[in-house]
Amino acid sequence: MHNRFIKLSTMVINTSAIKTIRTDKNKYFINFISTDINGTIIFGSGGISTDDDTMSICGEKNSQDYKIITDWIDSTCSSSASK
């Protein structure tokens, strides 16, 4: 069983709040589930939108946090694949 929280150097992340993680050269972009919903509906028409919070973790600038996220992704994906 995996921890529900990831402890980084300056914060603790609740893993259930992570929507997606995009990888780029030596960098992660973590998108969190939005809790803010904006919009207007008038007489049955309108629109609703959300703004997802995103944080980036760079392997060159913060190698410790980058390794923590890499290890978490590897352990989560490997346990999912073995089921």
SELO-182985 format. One line per field, with one value per residue (C-alpha): x, y, z. Coordinates in Angstrom, 2 decimals, padded with zeros to 5 digits, m for minus. Example, Ala and Ser with C-alpha at 12.3 -4.5 7.8 and 13.67 -1.06 7.14 Angstrom:
2
east	c(012.30  013.67)
north	c(m004.50  m001.06)
up	c(007.80  007.14)
This chain:
83
east	c(000.00  001.28  001.34  m001.37  001.15  004.46  006.87  008.96  011.52  009.03  005.61  003.58  001.33  m001.86  m001.62  m005.40  m005.26  m003.00  m004.84  m001.98  001.80  003.40  007.05  009.49  013.28  014.34  011.16  007.75  004.60  002.09  m001.52  m003.82  m007.56  m009.26  m011.58  m012.56  m015.39  m016.27  m019.12  m022.45  m025.65  m028.52  m031.75  m030.22  m027.08  m023.66  m020.39  m018.47  m014.69  m012.03  m008.46  m006.11  m003.14  000.18  003.60  006.86  009.79  013.08  015.75  018.55  017.22  015.84  017.29  016.03  012.34  012.75  014.05  011.20  008.61  010.48  010.58  006.89  005.91  008.05  006.62  003.03  003.31  005.13  002.53  m000.32  001.30  001.69  m002.04)
north	c(000.00  003.45  006.52  009.05  011.85  012.75  014.75  017.19  019.70  022.56  020.88  017.74  016.71  014.72  012.22  012.06  015.72  014.92  014.97  014.38  014.46  015.52  014.76  016.78  016.72  016.43  018.16  017.17  019.27  018.18  019.24  019.19  018.66  022.02  022.91  026.23  026.25  029.44  030.11  031.60  030.00  032.22  030.82  027.43  028.56  029.62  028.04  026.58  026.38  025.29  026.43  023.62  024.44  023.29  022.98  022.11  020.20  020.48  017.81  020.33  022.91  020.51  017.04  015.78  016.52  015.30  011.96  011.69  012.18  009.80  007.09  007.62  007.35  004.24  002.51  003.46  002.34  m000.88  m001.92  m001.10  m003.20  m006.21  m006.38)
up	c(000.00  m000.90  001.25  000.65  001.10  m000.53  001.62  m000.41  000.84  001.30  001.30  001.73  m001.17  m000.75  m003.61  m004.01  m005.13  m008.11  m011.43  m013.86  m014.00  m017.26  m017.83  m019.85  m020.06  m016.41  m015.21  m013.84  m014.13  m011.49  m012.11  m009.11  m009.05  m008.99  m006.16  m007.74  m010.26  m012.10  m014.45  m015.24  m016.39  m017.48  m018.87  m019.53  m021.35  m020.21  m019.25  m016.36  m016.12  m013.66  m013.17  m012.25  m010.04  m011.48  m009.92  m011.61  m010.19  m012.02  m011.61  m012.04  m009.56  m006.97  m007.40  m004.03  m004.76  m008.35  m007.05  m004.54  m007.29  m009.64  m006.97  m006.16  m009.85  m010.31  m007.23  m008.09  m011.72  m010.90  m008.31  m010.73  m013.45  m011.15  m010.34)
